[in-house]
Amino acid sequence: MATVPRTTGANGAAAEHSTTPVPQRLLAAATRLFAEQGYDRTSVQEIVEAAGVTKGALYHYFGSKDDLLHEIYARVLRLQQERLDAYAEADEPVEKRLRDAAADVVVTTIDNLDDAQIFFRSMHHLSPEKNKQVRAERRRYHERFRALVEEGQESGVFSSATPADLVVDYHFGSIHHLSTWYRPDGPLTPQQLADHLADLLLRALRP
């Protein structure tokens, strides 16, 4: 996870800040503070002080504090959407494309677990417009994933006994709860855990 640079001297902190673009500094500061204090207990002033910028700089890049909250999650979702699109369009059998996509969303969620946890804990603070936008972005991702399941079912590679919507909910239900039990020092690496969950999904679809 990105964090605000921690240095022991003012010159060191200034040097770190000078090499990091302002939007990234603001997002890193907001992510750390939201994780430590909660979204509603973090002020704009605290964010700009931690990022080493002015309020004017924040409002130049982000219109409000909830814009920061939205972007914390949106950047993860953009990454996952790009990767899912690449897997879905690969010249591979559908079972491999689905398995790769199913494992990848686990790994990328673990890699960005703080971002996801912050967002789901605080998304009710978003404006109705931004909340609607996020839901539309998530729906697009889930629909692309579901299309892989449906492709396999229609071709007879996967069982059609369970509706594709339920299959998708089954997989993403386990992913959305990762922040409540996953520990980096646990017995499984992110990739090992991803492989297990992807295999569970494929077994559930076996004809």
Steps between C-alpha positions, in 0.01 A plus 500: 500500500612852433584694813606852576881515494643485852830679543697622798587847373323789332738491204443128454121543511517787253714293265255211512206733437672676212538175305140381546218655295255699710194279427690190615617678815144601581366150438777342709436742787122450482536121487720493810283741697171335402645163605631631832222741601201425281365710214260707708763584764759620247498867399610651172758701695658180636520353151671801343743532792594132471544536123700820535271703273244778531122469498508675164711218360257241632200674346688536172518121465207385715180697542429373850601249765257245362676532162808363677295215648357419158842502333652272767264226387468602134872457436479139623191431293663648188797271545278197547282591201804538273636164610163326467456639149843364406421154638156494337643591158795258515525225239452224757229243586219654704580291809855639509382856441247473783746337738765763431247780551363340817848469651610846391216682675600329826865603468424858400249534784755377754763733352260790559319372808519826695349693210211257467439487875501880532257535215246238605510633856441858386319490164177616664668842534513540121259732328206321330653579160840349584336202670304434183817534291688247714216252482495533121877441482475192722204371298704526178776291656260236629320482165827441314589225747151348471534499121791256531286267713213525250734435207615178664147395588370564149784298346449211742840542667332606826191362667185710460343358815580819693405839351801707396395788727513273804839364396638855483346594836654186653850594389484870578330439834817329622718778359303782662561344842877460462570807713327337799723193516799515264835554672829561313682278751259210450589159356405583139652753263256721304558290188445171686175629645395629159571161342290320764202733454524484121512120514191498725315707241602271213401190698157653564456542124619155404236318287 
